[in-house]
Each structure stands twice: as structure tokens, then as C-alpha cells.
């Protein structure tokens, strides 16, 4: 099962969330053929994206179509969808999450024309989006972005590179954070909407990751953009980037729970059916202790993600801190859980393309996405400035 029914029954969630969880769980079970052949992550990702759009799972990315409540404000639904999709398949979660990540800045900061032009096709899955922040020498330190966007009479000209861009090789539209120089550091960044076919924009080689996903670099050489490509206001790019990352960190934690729960279910089935020392592997005391620890960690992670999403949905000022807490705990402990499940499988867990082997490769990146674990610790520690008193 993708979800813990006891967690869903808590007051963090409303009946509509429980129903949505049941619906996505059923949908994943009925459409597993979408990700049966992950050899080409670009083609598989687009196939999944089209299906997600066709069946309405991206509908809330277009607020004009009606109040479905997903990227526009319902973080609890977003987390539940990611948890179920990650339980089902890595690329299913990846396709959904990157599309939502790319659309959210337009939902929250786009003008009427930008929303009209892009959100409807993104919600249908016919226009693939990407969010371009990272650079070859800039990862977590967003304020150090170096891609230049020079003002000219009729717009801006971009020169520089982006690296590690999710959906980089298949996206039709990039939300790009670049330096326009309204001020130093974080104050000099602006967000732009850049169609993939813009002259001067080149997609580099695909990045071969340990868990295949659609990643690529971007290069901008005298890439001319009109004034109306600015998303939000000039100089507001850092705020847009931080807001999106803060909202999506908790969803990375939700995906981690999905991976960890899938690994746990597989390992439990294995341990309860494997004969060992005259009984079942599961009956060994050390094996039972392993699953007890896993159960504690799964419950703690699910509760932290639920709280973070609930805080964000009600607009609590501390939501950013709780998003980092949820992301840090869930991803770090999901790594431990998947590793423990590989140990339960023993040599069978090392077989290429087996469930534990795939999850072992797939889980590692979640401790880096949307800010590394070390960055989350800095954010959490920084939120404690008003507590206690220095002597």
C-alpha cells in the first residue's frame, strides 16, 4: 500500500485529501505499463507526463480551469501525489514533480498573458516545463548565480550556462533565473520564461545519472528575450526561486517516504517468505528489530511531512522551516531504510534492476534535490535566532 491509513486519518488531512490519495493509488496500479520500460528516461518521462495530463492529475496547474487546488496552494495534495507516484515508480514521480515545479512560479507570479499562454498546455501535459537554477559552479548558493541577462533596448540578452537541469533535454519551456544586476548577490536576480526553441539557447548533452532521469545542461549565447519574458518583476528572481524551493522541499520528503515504503513492503514480503534457520527470516530477532526501526522512521517522516504541508496550506510563517525539517529527516532516513531493506534481501538485493537495487540508486539524489541536507541544517539552525538568549 502506498499510504499509511492511520496517518491519513489524522486531522492534518481533510476528506478530500484522503479521497485524492485513494484515487492516485488506484490510478498508479492501473497504469503501471507507462513506466514498464525506463530504458529511455526522456521518452518515458514524456509518455508519463502526457498520461498525467490526460487523466487530470495536472489539472490544478491551470487555476483558470477551476479550483482543483494543487500547485496553486494545496501542498498536502501535492505531497500525497508524490508519495504515491514515488511508491509506484521513480520516473512517474519525476515527471509529475518537475512539471509542478516548473508551473508553480507561473501560477504564483505570472501575469495574465503568461498564465494564459503556458498553464493550460502544462496542465494537459502537452507542454513540458523545467526550472533552471543550477550552474556548473553554482548549486545551493542561488545568490551566486552568474548567468548574465543584459538589458537592451527591446529586452534582454542572456549569456552563460546552466547545469543539472531536470527535464533539460525534453522541456518546451524553461523558467530561468539569471543576473540582471538590480543589486548585489540575491538582489540582482530576475526570473525569465524562455521557450526551448529560442535562438541562442542550446541544450547540451544528457547527463547520465546513477538512476536514469532526464537531465541536461543549457547554454545561452546571445539569447535574445523580449521584455514580456520577465516573470514577476526585475530583481525578484531570488524571491521566486526561494519560494518555489521552500514549497517543494516537503514534497521531496513525501517522495522519499514513497520510495522507503516501497522498499519496506518488498523486504517484508521477502523476509516473511524466506526460510532460514528452521523458520522464517522475519522471525529472527535482529530482523524484527530492523523492521521496528523502519516503522518508527516511516511514521516520524510521514508526520513531519504532513505537518509541513499543513503549515504551508494555512500560511504559517514557520512553514519554510518545517519544510526543511521534513525534507531533511525524510530523505536521510529513507536512505537508511532502503539500505536496510537491501541488507534484508542479501545478495538478491544487489541484482541489477531488482526492486531493492533500483530503489538504492534512486533514493540517493533526494538528499541533494531542492537543497542538500547540509543546506537544510543551515536553514533550520538559522530559524532559531530568536530563541534563547546569548550571554
Secondary structure, DSSP 8 states (H G I E B T S, - for coil): --S-HHHHTSTTS-HHHHHHHHHHHHHHHHTGGGGS-TTSHHHHHHHHHHHHHHTTTTGGG-GGG----STTT-HHHHHHHHHHHHHH-HHHHHHHHHHHHHHHHHHHH--HHHHHHHHHHHHHTSS-EEEE--BTTBSS-GGG---EEEEETTEEEEEEEEEEEETTTT-SEEEEEEE--SSSGGGGEEEEEEETT-TTEEEEEE---SS---EEEEEEEEEEEEGGGEESSTT-HHHHHHHHHHHHHHHHHHHHHHHHHHHHHHHHHHHHH-EETTEEGGGSHHHHHHHHHHHHHHHHHHHHHHHHHHHHHTT-TTHHHHHHHHHHHHHHHHHHHHHHHHHHHGGGGGSTTSHHHHHHHHHGGGGTTTS-HHHHHHHHHHTTTTSS---
